[in-house]
């Protein structure tokens, strides 16, 4: 597995795909950080304790925040790294020649997945570190120990979120013989979860409950259905970590708290982690299920020489 891992990692890092994705993500992240630092004064008050974390969550009137940017680009990177992991090797005949060597079959898929995960980790950690350094240079406020701890956990959650999309794309590379088909299937599922799941959840909630009559029940139904999407789970988990003032992930309670002026005391790190722990476990479970299905499928798949 170590040999497969090192070979796949070298191929990823030397490919134009990695360079293009990294440059695109870096430019977009720097732009989002610049917008956040320009608008950070509007959200910072004299009682604000976590000024450094606002760099990652503040957005402009028409610009997205760095957090939204990550939820948008991490799936694209995960899909790009795994959509042709297996079917490209099979179509060229390299897979059958590789498995004819004294190598365990599970070492192939484990090495490929770990190599893609390592590339994801390099890109996510690098981008977050660059954004944090740029924000520190512009804002001039160093992060506290608790802010640093929150950023570390936020980075780990982002990596788990990327692992889910990587495992899903590897699964599609096993289900479809052509790389283009597996990429289209992965992108179609990403578009459904990212753009349409929220609209579907809102429509179902509106069909069940009239918003003006019972907004709390409407938000409860909408949130329950929207959490089917990994994007919703990731956004709730990261918002709970990067916005300590959030005392609940229930939208109805948040809206009433904002208008009532009760969101003043930030939560401790342990309380924030406890708040978002169900979302983190759900993302881990989704990633584990996708990889487990890929593992079983690959172990049972018949591979012939081309």
N, C-alpha and C positions, 0 to 999 in steps of 0.2 A: 504494500500500500504506500509505503514511503517513496518508492520509485515512481509510482503513478502520480502521487501528489506533487512531487518535485517537477515532473515532466509537465503536468497540466498547469501548474503555477507559472512555470517558465513560459509556456505557450501563451497564457493569459497576459502576463506582464509585457511580453514582447509583441503583442498583437496591436494592430491599429484600432481595433474595437475598444480596447482598454484606454488607449490614449484619447480617442475621440470622446468617450463617455466621461473620462476624468476631467478633461478640459471643459466640456459642456457643463458638468456639475459644478466645477470650481467657479466658472464665470457667473453662473446663476446664483450660487451661494454668496459670492462676494457682493453681487448686486442686491440680493435680499438683505444682507447685513448692512449695506450702505443705506438702504431705505429705512431699516429699523433704527439705525443710529440717528438718522435725520428726524425721525418721528418719536424718538424715545422720550423727549421732553414732555410730550402731551400725556404720557401715561405715568410719568414719575412725579410723585408728590413728596413733600417733606417727610412723610411717614413711611415711604417706600423702603423696605429692607433689602429686597433682592433686585437691585438695579441691574446687575450683570445678566441675570436670567432674562430680562426684558429684551435683550438683543436677539434672542432666539424666538420670541413670541410676538414681538411688535410688528405690525404691518402698516403700510400707508393706506390712503383712501382708495387707491386703485391698484396697489402693489401687494403681493402676497408676502407672508412672513416666511422666515427660514424653516419653521416647523412644517408649514404647509408644503413648502418646496421639497422637504425630505420625504414626506408622505407621497409626493407625486413622483419623485425620481428614483427612490429606492426600488420600487417594483420594476421599473424599466431596466435598471442595472441588473437586478436578479434574473430577469427574463433573458436579457442579452447574454448573460454568462452561462445559462443552462439549457436554452432551447434546442441546441444542437449537440449536447454533450454525448449522447449515445447514438442517435440516428446518423450523424455525420461519420462516425467511426464505422458503423455498419455499412453504409452506402459505399464507402471507399474500400471496404474489405479489411481495414486495419483491426477491427474488433476480433474477427475470427483468427487472424494471425497472432494477435496479442494473447488470446485465451489458449492458443496452442502451446504457449510457453509455460514453464512451471510457475504459474501464478494463480492464486485463488481468484475465483470469479468475483467474490464480494469485495476484494481489494480494489477492483477497477472502479466500481460505482462509489465506494467509500472515498477513494483517492480523488476522484473527479469532484464529488460534492465538497470535500474538505478544501480542495484547491479553489473552487469558486467561492466558498465561504471566507477563505483567507483573503482573496482579492476584494470581496465586499468589505471585510474588516479594514483593510488598508485604505480603501476609498472613503469609508464613513468616518473613521478616526482621523484621517488627514483633513477632510473637509471641515469637520467640527473643530479640530484644533486650529486650523487656519482662520475660521470664522471667529473663534474665541480670541485668538491673538489680534486679529484686526479690530474686533470690538473693544478689546482692552486698550489698544492704541488710540482709538478714536474717542471712546467714552472716558477713559482714564480712571475707571473705578475697578480695582482688582476684585476677583471673586473671593467670597469667604469660604471657609472649609465646608460648610453645608452646601453652598452653591456648587463647589467642585464635586462633592459627592453626588449631588443631583445630576450633574452633567455626565458623570461616569455611568450612572445607572441609565440615563437617557441614551447614551451611546450603546450600551448593551441591549436595551430594548429595540433600538433601531437596527442593530445587527440581527436580532431574532426575527424582526419583521422582514428584513431582507432574506433571511434563511428560508422563510416560508415561501416567498416567491421563487427563490432558487430551486427549492425542492419541488414546487409545482411545475416549473419549466422543465426540470429533469424528468418528471413523470410524463409530461407531454412528449418529451423526446423519445420516450419508450413506447408510448401509445401510437405515435405517428411515425411513418417511415421517412417523411420528408421534413427537412428543417423549416421550410417556409410554412408548412401546415402547423407544426408545433408552435412556431412563433405567433402565427395568427390566432391560434386557439388560446395561447397564454395572454396575448394582448386583448382579445375579446373578453376574457374573464376579468382582466384588470379594468377595462373600460366599464364593464357591468358593475363591478364592486365600487369603483371610484366615482362614477357619474350617476348611475341609475339606481343604486341601492337606496340612497337617501330619498329620492323621489318616490320610489315604491313604498318605502316605510311611511312616508308622509301621507301618501294616498290611502294606504290601508288604515292608518290611524284616523284619517278624516272620515273614512267609510264607517268606522266603528263608533267614533265619538265626535260630537260637534265641539270644535275647539273653544268657542265662546262660552259654552255651557260648563265644560269641565276641562280646562287647559292642563291640569296636573295629570289626569288620566290620558289625555292625548299625548303628552310628552312621554309618559311611561310606555305606551304602546309603540310609539315611534322609535324610542330608544331601544326597546327590546328587539324590534325587527332590524333596525339599523346595525345592531351589534353582530349580525350575521356576517357583515363585511369586515375583513381584516383591517381595512383603512379606518373604520370607526373605532375598533379596538385599539389601534396604534395611536390615533389622535387623542383618545380619552386617556390612555396610559401616559403619554408624553405631556399632555396638558396638566395632568395631575402632578407630574414631577416638576415641571418647569414653572408652574403657577401655584406657589404654595398657598395663595389666598383661596383657592378652590376648596371648599369644605364638603362638596358633594359633586357627583357626576350626573345627578338628576337635573335635567334642564329646567324643569318647573321650579325646583328649589333654588337653582342658580338665578333665574330671572327674578323671582321674588326677593332674593337676598340682595341682588344688585340694586333694584329699585328701593328696597328698604334700607340700604346703607349698612347692612349687617356684616359684610365681608371685609373685616378690618384685621383681625388677628390671623396671621398665616399659620398653617399647620406645620408641625415638626416633621422632619424627614421620615421618621418611622410611621407617622400617621398618614402621610402622603403615600408612602409605599404600600401601606395596608389598604388604602383607598383604591389604588390601581392594581393591586395584586391579582384580582380575578381577570382583568384584561391581559396582563402579562402571561398568566398561566394559559389563557385561551389561545394566545398567539403561539406559545410554545407547543401546545397540543396540536394546533393546525399544522405547524411545520413538521412535527414528529409524525403525524399521520401521513402527510404527503410523502415524506422520505421513506416511511415504512412500506407504503404501497409501491413506491418505486423500487425499493430493495427486493421485495417479494417478486414483483414483476420481472425484474432483471435476472434473479436467480432461477426462475422457472422458464425463462424465455429460451426458445431454441435458436441457436446462432449457427449459421452455416457459412461455409466459405463461398465468396462470390467469385 
